[in-house]
Amino acid sequence: MATTMIGKCLRRDPAEVVPWAETCGQIRPLIEERDGAAVEVHQVEIHDAKLHYHAKTDEVYYVIDGAGTMVLDGEQIELHKGVVVYVPRGVKHKAVGKMTVLLVCIPPGVLNDVHELE
């Protein structure tokens, strides 16, 4: 079973969540807006994402595996396993390379708050 509710708590196994393609690559929602939590959490297989921004959502990227770069409002930073990046709402960003990230989105609703620029 992919999702287990224990009272107000939630357990979801990423191996049992079917991913789909979106702006950054393949996304696996681990905690979704419909779950009613204060955040969303996604596992994302990034493959050269498109430049975009979020008007209402802040994001925290944690690189689980792989390497590449991230463009943040025109500035470029290096990404590799273990790096954490905080991206406030409104910042134009994209990750370039091949990596797996844990993406924490605050508040929930990021999938309805993607504004692609390329």
BELNOR-V596841 format. One record per pair of residues at least 12 apart in sequence whose ideal C-beta (glycine too) atoms are under 7 Angstrom apart, sorted by the first residue. I is the first residue (numbers start at 0). GAP is how many residues later the second one is. Records with the same first field share a line. If there is no record, write none. Layout:
I=GAP + GAP
//
This chain:
1=14 + 15
9=21 + 25
11=18 + 19
13=14 + 16 + 29
16=12 + 13
22=26 + 27 + 29 + 91 + 93
23=20 + 22 + 25 + 71
24=19 + 20 + 21 + 22 + 24
25=18 + 19
26=15 + 17
27=14 + 15
28=13
29=12 + 13
32=75 + 76
36=71
38=65 + 66 + 67 + 69
39=65 + 68 + 70
40=61 + 63
41=61
42=57 + 59
43=57 + 59
44=55
45=49 + 51 + 52 + 53 + 55
46=51
47=48
48=45 + 46
49=44 + 66 + 68
50=20 + 41 + 43 + 66 + 67
51=42 + 62 + 63 + 64 + 65
52=37 + 38 + 39 + 40 + 62
53=35 + 56 + 59 + 60
54=34 + 35 + 58 + 60
55=33 + 53 + 57
56=32 + 48 + 49 + 50 + 52 + 53 + 56
57=29 + 30 + 31 + 48
58=28 + 44 + 45 + 46
59=24 + 26 + 44
60=23 + 24 + 26 + 40 + 42
61=22 + 39 + 40
62=16 + 17 + 18 + 19 + 20 + 36 + 38
63=36 + 37 + 38
64=16 + 34 + 35
65=31 + 32 + 33 + 34
66=12 + 13 + 30 + 32
67=27 + 28 + 29 + 30 + 31
68=27 + 28
69=15 + 23 + 25
70=22 + 23 + 25
71=15 + 19 + 21
72=18 + 19
78=16 + 18 + 20
91=25
//
